[in-house]
């Protein structure tokens, strides 16, 4: 008899019913499919150690429950009497009213995903969802009831990764090989208590996705149910663990769940493929190959490049995707360190060109353009607080570096002071900054979700110029951040191409509170900012994978040996992983020392060891045409940004920000030295 062993570790919780703790039942449904026929489903009931249906089954299903510390371990074994294709699904009723619940599937679902549109998974479309596990940074589903302060979590831990290619991606699909992927989600049951809709957690094997699949940005498609094969006499064992949680609020729920997932999955750092110096030596080739000097504004081309040729384009984005000025500084600094004057000259030419041609009359940077069509007129420019802040960040690092080497740039300092003073006028009375606005300070998007990106810049302005107005404005912005984002555990609106729940918003909150903690002289004030920083860090790290998703043979990422642990999902709308980290890894390592949260130090080591895995080198190009052009849209699940799908990249990418992020990761003292 052949046995396939799978271990699924779940945390199954208890609910307080009538003042007493009572274990919640797990309901089972077995679906069997014959090739060419529609599947037939059977509700299973416990009969001694067996789970049986009302009619005979071609499979023997046994279950047992054992105590493991504070957890209950539920084990289910299926042994086939004849060849079968099966799908086993479970539901765990919670007794919670759905309307009182907040849900959590790490890296993909926060609260009810109501900041996302109907064309992405959210409560706008359905109150019942199931997802394949590789969409999630930790394979778990959880629910928090705000009324009873009870929380339930179901978590899976895989011990033998496998993935099967399929010929179809909707309907009932027979898997042609073994997969280790199951599914996780939640359901709204309207039948248990009559008028009250009750939340259930859902999980099972192999994967299903209902009521819709999320296949690319803002695109939902038909559902899928997959069926795994068992030969005659073959068996498979599935195991779930069940336990309880009583967090005070959603933020504590996410924190405790992340800690639990970290401890259960125990992600270990990889053996790095390259040293930090070797990474930078490769990334520097991006500076050489992407430089564009034929326009009034010079830049390293970082947006809308093709993976198959990496040729420069005329699309210029000052901030996030291109990080033009930060890459200019990196090029200049690295060129001086290595004696490569060409890189030094590039950096200086970029800064000089933006000083001369890159500002509006009001004193803001020009954010984005297709420069072959000319530099846009002031009236045509829409500013984003994130891009403006990122530009000032880069310039202040440049000015600080130049000052340390005995070089002064008074005109640059005047320009930065003007922009910082403009930001003081732009700030609203409650401390927030509009996400997007025009030169006359009229709002284009008044949302405050991007506010923390301005905080860090204001703190840097205070440190460089000694102007306490900037520090006062930074503190006011964190007052807003604390009341409206951190206390509500609602991190959104910081990425440029989506206004939804996203990782970058949480990272911005971490960074903002870190900067204020670093410059605060009063112990109580510093402790307060550290506490906020820690709280936001759990949300930021919740986007980072704690496990390695499986790939099938023939999917490039799997064939390259790519490990997803240490990489992060992007947002609810963009379900791929990337190297976005910048200063986060250094901050959480610092927090580990300040707070005693040892997991943060371990996450630093994991991230630092993992994010260089797909660095293109001449000997190992990783699917990119030119060494050093680090890939961006790394498609690790059945989702694509438009092309190619799981195991590959989109055909278009933006290496400008990936190079800047990795450069920051491997420059651990840059910000700390600036703020000291």
Buried (B, 14 or more C-beta within 10 A) or exposed (E): EEEBEBBBBBBBBBBBEEEEEEBBEBBBBBBBBEEEEEBEEBEBEEEEEEBBBEEEBEBBBBBEEEEEEEBBBBBBBBBBEEEBBBBBBBBBBBBBBBBBBBBBBBBBBBBBBBBBBEBBBBBBBBBBBBBBBBBBBBBBBBBBBBEBBBBBBBBBBBEEBBBBBBEEBBEBBBBEEBBBBBBBBBBBBEEEEEEBBBBBBBBBBBBBBBBBBBBBBBBBEEBBBBBBBBEEEBBBBBBBBBBBBBBEBBBBBBBBBBEBBBEBBEBEBBEBBBEBEBBBBBBBBBBBBBBBEEBEBBBBBBBBBBBEEBEBBBBBBBBBBBBBBBBBBBBBBBBBEBEBEEBBBBBBBBBBBBBEEBBBEBBBBBBBBEBEEEBBEBEEBBBBBBBBBBBBBBBBBBBBBBEEEEEEBEEBBEBBBBBBBBBBEBBBEEBBBBBBBBBEEEEEBEBBBBBBBBBBBBBBBBBBBEBEBBBEBBBBBBEBBBEBBBEEBBBBBBBBEBBBBBBBBBBBBBBBBBBBBBBBEEEEEBEBBBBBBBBBBBBBBBBBBBBBBBBBEEBBBBEBEBBBBBBBBBBBBBBBBBBBBBBBBBBBBBBBEBBEBEBBBBBBBBBBBBBBBBBBBEEEBBBBBBBBBBBBBBBBBBBBBEBBBBBBBBBBBBBBBBBBBBBBBBBBEBBBEBBE
